Amino acid sequence: MAAKILILVEGEKTDVKLMNHLLQVYGISEDHVIVSYNTNIYTLYKAMFLDNDPETIDLLQLLKSKEKDPQKS
């Protein structure tokens, strides 16, 4: 099974397009998932580093708890 790469971006359209273009330009594996966080990335930083100890945070669970779209979580 090939490794998957999660790419987390802020915006829903422009950031996803930009990341797809960069991956194509640099020939990075096509086995990746680009997920739009749909909020300011500093919110995620605050949740991980200012409000908690990052060693104790499960990033996937944190992202799922913030997701409003049930199809993404």
N, C-alpha and C positions, 0 to 999 in steps of 0.2 A: 504494500500500500504506500503510495507516495505521500510525502508530508504536505500538509496544507498550510498556507500562509494566510493569516487574518490581517487585513489592512483596515485600520479604523480611521475614518475621516469624519470631519465635522458636517460638511454640507451634503445634500441629497443628490445634486446633479453635477455641478461644476467640479467638486472635489473628486467624485467618482470618475468622471471623464479624464481629469488630469492624471489620476493614478493609473488608469488603464493605459493612457498614452505613455507614461513613464515606464511602465512595465514592458510595453511593446518596444519602446526605443532601446531599452537596456537588455532585451531578450530574456527577461526573467520568466521563469516557469509559468505556464498558464494555469497551474493548479493553485489558485488563490481565490479568496473571497473578500470582496470589498464591502464593508458595512458602514453605512452612514450613521453616525452617532446622533445627528440632528440636534446638537446643542454645542455650546462652547466647550472646547476640549479642556479648558481650565477647570470646568466643573468636575470632569473626571479626575484631573490632577488633584483637586481639593479633596475629593472623596477618598483618593488613594493615599495621599501623602500628608495632607494637613489635618484631616479628621481621623486618620487611622494609621496604624503601622502597616506599610506596604507588604511586609513579610506575612501578615495575617490575612490579607485580602485575596480572595479568589476572583480574578479579573472577569472571568466568564460569568460568574454569578452576579457580580456587581453590574455588569452590562445588561444582563437579563432583567435585573430588578428595576433598571431605569427605562427599559424598552416599553413604549406605549403600543407598538404594533404587535399584536399576538402572533402574527405569522413569522416575525423575526425572532421571537423568544422561544 
